Amino acid sequence: MSTEASVSAVGQVLEAKNRQDVDAVLACYSPDATNHGRPAGHSVLGRIFQSLFTAFPDLHFESERMVADGEHVMSEELMSGTHLGTPEMPVLGGLLVGVPPTGRRFSIHSIHYYRVVQGRIVEHGAVRDDLGIMQQLGLIRSTPHAAGDISRPALQS
């Protein structure tokens, strides 16, 4: 598979996520895809994305930079959304299970790895700032030093 085709597949999944279109997201993944090193497939991935879109109906991913080589794509993404619902699955490390919506926005950087085979994502993994999300949603108290923490970007409006 060409590098360009792999980058295109990742672009398609980001567009589908930004439309909160679970079916379109799943169409970008192989039926036996793994997520964070675990077998997921369409049934688990569908539940994950539906839970994310329930919690954050305006969830948005913007790729700021992609590095690709053949079937391997790394994407630095700005992830943002407004906490307006309660997810059914323990997404984002399970920190939102049973938590009523705060109505607050978050914006964090994340790094995503995708492996694309025959136009579909077969592996996905990410490193996210879940602590930053919870602090921005007001669910975990920020330390006095957090405001001056240059490793965390300011919330985007």
C-alpha positions as CSV (number, residue, x, y, z in Angstrom):
1,M,0.0,0.0,0.0
2,S,1.3,3.4,-0.9
3,T,2.0,6.1,1.7
4,E,-0.4,8.4,0.0
5,A,-3.2,5.8,0.3
6,S,-2.5,5.3,4.0
7,V,-2.6,9.0,4.7
8,S,-5.8,9.3,2.7
9,A,-7.4,6.5,4.8
10,V,-6.5,8.3,8.0
11,G,-7.9,11.6,6.6
12,Q,-11.1,9.8,5.9
13,V,-11.5,8.4,9.4
14,L,-10.8,11.9,10.9
15,E,-13.5,13.4,8.6
16,A,-16.0,10.7,9.7
17,K,-15.2,11.2,13.4
18,N,-15.7,15.0,13.0
19,R,-19.2,14.3,11.5
20,Q,-19.9,11.9,14.5
21,D,-20.8,9.3,11.9
22,V,-20.2,5.9,13.5
23,D,-21.0,3.9,10.4
24,A,-18.5,6.0,8.3
25,V,-15.9,5.6,11.0
26,L,-16.3,1.8,11.0
27,A,-16.1,1.7,7.2
28,C,-12.5,3.0,7.6
29,Y,-11.5,0.1,9.9
30,S,-10.9,-3.5,9.1
31,P,-13.6,-5.8,10.7
32,D,-10.8,-7.4,12.8
33,A,-9.0,-4.2,13.8
34,T,-7.1,-3.7,17.1
35,N,-7.4,-0.7,19.3
36,H,-4.6,0.1,21.8
37,G,-3.3,-3.4,21.3
38,R,-6.6,-5.2,22.0
39,P,-8.9,-6.9,19.5
40,A,-11.8,-4.6,18.9
41,G,-13.5,-5.2,15.6
42,H,-16.5,-3.2,14.4
43,S,-18.7,-4.1,17.4
44,V,-16.4,-2.8,20.0
45,L,-15.2,0.2,18.0
46,G,-18.8,1.1,17.2
47,R,-19.6,1.2,20.9
48,I,-16.4,3.2,21.7
49,F,-17.2,5.9,19.1
50,Q,-20.9,6.0,20.0
51,S,-19.9,6.6,23.7
52,L,-17.4,9.3,22.7
53,F,-20.0,11.1,20.5
54,T,-22.6,10.8,23.3
55,A,-20.2,12.4,25.8
56,F,-18.9,15.0,23.4
57,P,-21.5,15.6,20.5
58,D,-19.1,18.2,19.0
59,L,-16.0,16.0,19.3
60,H,-13.4,17.2,16.8
61,F,-10.0,15.9,15.7
62,E,-7.6,18.1,13.7
63,S,-4.4,16.6,12.4
64,E,-1.7,19.1,12.9
65,R,1.0,16.9,11.4
66,M,1.3,13.5,9.8
67,V,4.3,11.3,9.3
68,A,3.8,8.3,7.2
69,D,5.8,5.4,5.7
70,G,3.9,2.9,3.7
71,E,1.2,1.4,5.8
72,H,2.3,3.2,9.0
73,V,0.9,6.7,9.8
74,M,1.6,8.8,12.9
75,S,-0.7,11.8,13.4
76,E,-0.4,14.6,15.9
77,E,-4.0,15.6,16.6
78,L,-5.7,18.4,18.4
79,M,-8.7,16.8,20.1
80,S,-11.5,19.0,21.5
81,G,-15.1,18.8,22.5
82,T,-17.8,19.9,25.0
83,H,-18.9,17.5,27.7
84,L,-22.6,17.3,27.2
85,G,-23.5,13.6,27.8
86,T,-22.6,10.5,29.8
87,P,-20.9,7.7,27.9
88,E,-22.1,4.1,28.2
89,M,-18.6,2.6,27.9
90,P,-15.5,3.5,30.0
91,V,-13.8,5.7,27.4
92,L,-10.9,8.0,28.2
93,G,-9.6,5.7,30.8
94,G,-13.0,5.1,32.3
95,L,-12.8,8.5,34.1
96,L,-16.3,9.6,32.8
97,V,-18.3,6.6,33.8
98,G,-21.4,7.8,35.6
99,V,-20.3,11.4,35.5
100,P,-23.0,13.9,34.7
101,P,-22.2,16.4,31.9
102,T,-20.2,19.4,33.0
103,G,-20.9,21.5,29.9
104,R,-17.2,22.4,29.8
105,R,-14.9,22.3,26.8
106,F,-11.5,20.6,26.6
107,S,-8.7,20.8,24.0
108,I,-5.6,18.5,24.2
109,H,-2.9,17.3,21.9
110,S,-2.7,13.5,21.2
111,I,-0.5,11.3,19.1
112,H,-2.2,8.5,17.1
113,Y,-0.7,5.5,15.4
114,Y,-2.5,3.9,12.5
115,R,-1.5,0.9,10.4
116,V,-3.5,0.7,7.1
117,V,-3.8,-2.4,5.0
118,Q,-5.8,-2.5,1.8
119,G,-7.3,0.9,2.5
120,R,-8.6,0.1,6.0
121,I,-7.1,0.7,9.4
122,V,-6.1,-2.6,11.0
123,E,-4.3,-1.1,14.1
124,H,-4.8,2.0,16.1
125,G,-3.2,3.3,19.3
126,A,-3.0,6.7,20.9
127,V,-1.3,8.7,23.6
128,R,-3.7,11.3,25.0
129,D,-3.6,13.7,27.9
130,D,-6.6,12.3,29.8
131,L,-5.5,14.1,33.0
132,G,-5.6,17.4,31.0
133,I,-9.1,16.6,29.8
134,M,-10.4,15.8,33.3
135,Q,-8.8,19.0,34.6
136,Q,-10.3,21.1,31.9
137,L,-13.7,19.6,32.5
138,G,-13.3,20.5,36.2
139,L,-13.4,16.8,37.3
140,I,-9.9,16.7,38.7
141,R,-8.5,19.6,40.7
142,S,-5.6,21.3,39.0
143,T,-2.5,22.0,41.0
144,P,-1.3,25.5,41.6
145,H,1.5,24.8,39.1
146,A,-0.8,23.6,36.3
147,A,-1.7,27.1,35.1
148,G,2.0,27.7,34.4
149,D,2.5,24.2,32.9
150,I,4.0,24.9,29.5
151,S,3.6,21.2,28.5
152,R,-0.2,21.7,28.3
153,P,-1.7,24.0,25.6
154,A,-4.2,26.6,26.6
155,L,-7.9,25.7,25.9
156,Q,-8.8,26.7,22.4
157,S,-12.0,28.7,22.0
